[in-house]
Amino acid sequence: MRFNRDVFFRQATLRICSSLKIDNALKSAYDYLNEFFPIDELFLDILDADLGAIRRIAHIRGGKVLVPELIVPLPEKLKNWLTGKDVPFIMDPADPHAQAMTPLVKLVGVSDLVVPLKIEGHPIGFLVLRAQGLGRYRAEQTEILSVISEPFAIALANALAHEAVLKYSDLLLDDNRFLQKELFPQKGDEIIGGNSGLRNVMETIRQVAGLSNTVLLLGETGTGKELIANAIHFSSRRKDGPFIKVNCGAIPESLIDSELFGHEKGAFTGATVEKRGRFERANGGTIFLDEVGELSSHAQVRLLRVLQNREIERVGGTRAIPVDIRVIAATHRNLENMVAENRFREDLWFRLNVFPIMVPPLRQRKEDIPALTRYFVELKSRELGIAIPPAIAPGALERLTQFDWPGNVRELENLTERELIRHKGGQLFFDGLLSPQRKVRESHRREERDSAPSQTLDEMIASYISKVLKATNGKIHGPGGAATVLGIKPTTLRARMDRLGIAYGRKKC
C-alpha cells in the first residue's frame, strides 16, 4: 500500500488527540504508528524545569500501558544538546552526547528515534520510538515523523494543562477533606468543668485567645489538652481559619519532615507530586503539636526555625515559604528535665514556654466528674445506637468521685462506654469500676500521695536552688558555681531563677 502523507498526518493526529488521558492517547497512537515503524516501546517524556530533568509521563511496551518511572537529571551540556534539536533524529551510538545518555536511559542494544516537541519554539518534551537491535530506523522515517511533531506537542501541552487542573482540583478536595477531619467536632460547645474544676484554665484561655503568641499546654495524658487547644483556637481571631492537629509521637521519624513541612516533587523515591505539609495547611489558622516532646532532634531544629522566622522549607526544596500560623504545643513530659538531659533543645524550650498552661488531672477537679459522666453517657449512647440513654443509679456518681482516675478524662470516657456495652437494662451502676488488683494499686497510690511533701514542685525546686546558691555564696557560673553543682547551664539556671522569683547576686543570698 502506497504511503499517503496527508492520511498519515490526519490519522495520527486523531489518535493522539483522542483523549486528555495521555496514557489512552499514546496507546491509540502506538497502535497506529506500529503499522509504519518498528516499535517495541513508545515513550512520552517532558522537560521538567522544576527538577532540571527529563520526566517520563507515559510508557507503552508491547501494546501495554506501563507505569512511568523514569526521571533523568540532565547536566547542562546534555540539556542544551537535546533542546537544540528542532527535527526528529536517530540516536547515533557514536555521538558523544548519545554515549553520555546511554547509562541514563539504557541505550544498549536498541535503536531510538526521537521527535522533539515544541510549542512556539519552546521545547516541552520528546516522543521516543524504540526498537530492539541496532540500525532499526532510517533517515526517511525521521522525515515522515516530522509531520506529526506539532500535533503531538499540542496534545502533550493540553494533557499537561489538564493534569495541572486535576492536581489543583484534587488539592482543593484534599484540603476540604483534611480540614473537615481535623476540625474538632465540638468547636462551639462549652467545655465541661469550665465553671468549676477548669475555671482557672478557662480564665487563662480568655486572656491568651485574642493574641497570636505560642502557647504550651502541660498536663498528664488524658486530661483534655486537645480540647483546651481547640477552645483557644475557636476563641481567637483565627477561628475561621484551619485548625490542624498533629500527634508528633504517632508519626514515624522517617516521615516527620514530609508530614510537617511537605516535600517537592522528586525529593525522594515515590515523591511523584509536590505535597504541602501540616504547617502550610495551617496557614491563616492554628497548628496544634500534641506530644511535642516526642520530636526528633532534627525535627526540633526545623520547628525552631518556624517559630523564629514563621517560614518553612519543603523537603527537597530551596525556597522559604512564609506561613501565618499560631502554634499551640502540648506535652505530658517534663521538658525542663529533657533539656537538662540533652534530649530537648534549650532554645526550642524557651520558644515554646512563652505562655504555659497547666491542665489539672481529673483527681484534682473531682467536682467535674458527675457532669462529665452524664455527658459521656449521652454521647456514647448516640454512638452505640442506644435510643434512650440509661439513667445513672443512686450512689454511682459518688463512687466514681471517690476514684482517683490515673487515666484522667479519657479513662472515664472509656469506662462509660464499656458500662454501656455491658448494659442489659435498668440503671448504670458502674459496679465494675475497681477490680481487686486495681484496688490494691489505688491504695498504694493514695498512700504515696498522703506521704508526699505538702510543697508544690516549683516550691521544692526553688528551695533546693536557694540552698545551693547559699552554699556557693551566690556564685552562679564558673568552677564551683551553682550551675556546675546542679549540672545545668548558667543560662538555664538564671531562667529558672527568673521564673521562680529567686534574686541574683551573692549579696542576695
Long-range contacts (C-beta under 8 A, 24 or more apart in sequence): 3-36, 3-144, 5-144, 5-147, 8-36, 8-144, 8-147, 8-148, 9-147, 9-148, 9-151, 12-148, 12-151, 13-148, 13-151, 16-148, 16-151, 16-152, 16-155, 17-151, 17-154, 17-155, 17-158, 20-158, 20-159, 20-162, 21-159, 22-57, 22-58, 22-155, 22-156, 22-159, 22-163, 23-58, 23-65, 25-155, 25-159, 26-58, 26-60, 26-65, 27-60, 27-63, 27-65, 29-152, 30-60, 30-63, 31-63, 33-129, 34-63, 36-144, 37-113, 37-129, 37-131, 37-137, 37-141, 38-131, 38-136, 38-137, 39-129, 39-130, 39-131, 40-110, 40-130, 40-131, 40-132, 41-128, 41-129, 41-130, 42-127, 42-128, 42-129, 42-130, 43-68, 43-70, 43-126, 43-127, 43-128, 43-130, 44-125, 44-126, 44-127, 44-128, 44-156, 45-70, 45-125, 45-126, 45-128, 46-124, 46-125, 46-156, 46-160, 47-79, 47-82, 47-83, 47-123, 47-124, 47-125, 48-265, 48-266, 50-264, 50-265, 50-266, 51-265, 51-266, 52-79, 53-266, 54-105, 54-126, 55-266, 57-125, 57-159, 57-160, 70-105, 71-266, 72-101, 72-104, 72-105, 75-100, 82-116, 82-123, 82-126, 83-116, 83-123, 85-114, 85-116, 86-116, 86-118, 87-116, 87-142, 87-146, 87-149, 88-113, 88-114, 88-115, 88-116, 88-142, 88-143, 88-145, 88-146, 88-149, 89-113, 89-114, 89-116, 89-142, 90-114, 90-137, 90-139, 90-142, 93-134, 109-133, 109-134, 110-134, 111-135, 111-136, 111-137, 113-137, 113-141, 113-142, 113-145, 115-145, 115-146, 115-148, 115-149, 115-152, 116-149, 117-149, 117-152, 117-153, 117-156, 118-149, 118-153, 119-153, 119-154, 119-157, 124-153, 124-156, 124-157, 124-160, 125-153, 125-156, 127-152, 167-273, 171-276, 175-281, 178-281, 179-242, 179-244, 179-281, 182-242, 182-243, 182-244, 182-245, 183-242, 183-243, 184-226, 184-227, 184-230, 184-234, 184-243, 184-245, 186-227, 186-230, 187-230, 187-234, 187-243, 188-234, 191-224, 191-227, 191-228, 191-231, 192-368, 192-371, 192-372, 192-375, 193-365, 193-367, 193-368, 193-371, 193-372, 196-365, 196-367, 196-368, 196-371, 197-360, 197-364, 197-365, 197-366, 197-367, 197-368, 198-359, 198-360, 198-365, 198-368, 201-228, 201-357, 201-358, 201-359, 201-360, 202-231, 204-357, 205-231, 205-232, 205-235, 205-357, 206-235, 208-232, 208-355, 208-357, 209-235, 209-236, 210-235, 210-236, 210-237, 211-236, 212-236, 212-238, 212-326, 213-326, 213-354, 213-355, 214-307, 214-326, 214-327, 214-328, 214-329, 214-351, 214-352, 214-354, 214-355, 215-326, 215-327, 215-328, 215-329, 215-354, 215-355, 215-356, 215-357, 216-328, 216-329, 216-330, 216-331, 216-352, 216-353, 216-354, 216-355, 216-356, 216-357, 217-328, 217-329, 217-330, 217-331, 217-356, 217-357, 217-359, 218-330, 218-331, 218-332, 218-356, 218-357, 218-358, 218-359, 219-330, 219-332, 219-358, 219-359, 219-360, 219-361, 220-332, 220-361, 220-408, 221-332, 221-407, 221-408, 221-410, 222-362, 222-407, 222-408, 222-409, 222-410, 222-411, 223-359, 223-360, 223-361, 223-362, 223-408, 223-409, 224-359, 224-408, 224-409, 225-290, 225-330, 225-359, 226-288, 226-290, 226-330, 228-357, 228-359, 229-286, 229-288, 229-290, 229-328, 229-330, 230-288, 232-286, 232-328, 233-285, 233-286, 233-288, 233-326, 233-328, 236-286, 236-326, 238-284, 238-285, 238-286, 238-326, 241-282, 241-283, 241-284, 241-285, 241-286, 242-281, 242-282, 242-283, 242-284, 242-285, 242-286, 243-282, 243-285, 243-286, 243-288, 244-278, 244-281, 244-282, 244-285, 244-286, 244-287, 244-288, 245-287, 245-288, 245-290, 246-278, 246-287, 246-288, 246-289, 246-290, 247-290, 247-291, 248-289, 248-290, 248-291, 248-292, 248-293, 248-294, 248-295, 248-299, 249-290, 249-291, 249-294, 250-291, 253-296, 253-299, 256-295, 256-296, 256-299, 257-298, 257-299, 257-302, 257-315, 258-315, 260-299, 260-302, 260-303, 260-312, 261-302, 261-312, 261-313, 261-314, 261-315, 262-312, 262-314, 262-315, 263-314, 263-315, 263-316, 263-317, 264-314, 264-315, 264-316, 264-317, 266-316, 267-314, 267-315, 267-316, 267-317, 268-315, 268-316, 271-315, 271-316, 274-314, 275-314, 277-312, 277-314, 279-306, 279-312, 279-323, 279-325, 280-312, 280-321, 280-323, 282-323, 282-325, 283-323, 283-324, 283-325, 284-324, 284-325, 285-325, 285-326, 286-325, 286-326, 286-327, 286-328, 287-325, 287-326, 287-327, 287-328, 288-328, 288-329, 288-330, 289-327, 289-328, 289-329, 289-330, 290-329, 290-330, 291-330, 291-331, 291-332, 292-329, 292-330, 292-331, 292-352, 293-331, 293-332, 293-333, 293-335, 293-338, 293-344, 297-345, 300-344, 300-345, 300-348, 301-345, 303-348, 304-345, 304-347, 304-348, 304-351, 307-348, 307-351, 307-352, 308-351, 327-352, 336-496, 339-492, 340-487, 340-488, 340-492, 346-489, 346-491, 346-492, 350-495, 361-405, 361-408, 362-405, 362-408, 362-409, 362-411, 362-412, 363-404, 363-405, 366-401, 369-397, 369-400, 369-401, 369-405, 369-412, 370-397, 370-400, 370-401, 372-409, 372-412, 373-397, 373-400, 373-412, 373-416, 376-412, 376-413, 376-416, 376-417, 377-416, 377-420, 377-428, 380-413, 380-416, 380-417, 380-420, 381-420, 383-417, 384-417, 384-420, 384-421, 386-420, 386-423, 390-420, 390-423, 390-425, 390-426, 390-427, 390-428, 391-427, 391-428, 392-427, 392-428, 392-430, 393-427, 393-428, 393-429, 393-430, 396-427, 396-428, 396-429, 396-430, 399-430, 399-433, 400-430, 400-433, 403-433, 403-434, 403-442, 404-442, 404-445, 404-446, 406-445, 458-500, 461-496, 461-500, 462-500, 462-501, 462-502, 465-493, 465-496, 465-497, 465-500, 465-502, 466-502, 466-509, 469-502, 469-509, 470-509, 473-506, 473-509, 474-504, 474-505, 474-506, 474-507, 474-508, 474-509, 475-506, 476-504
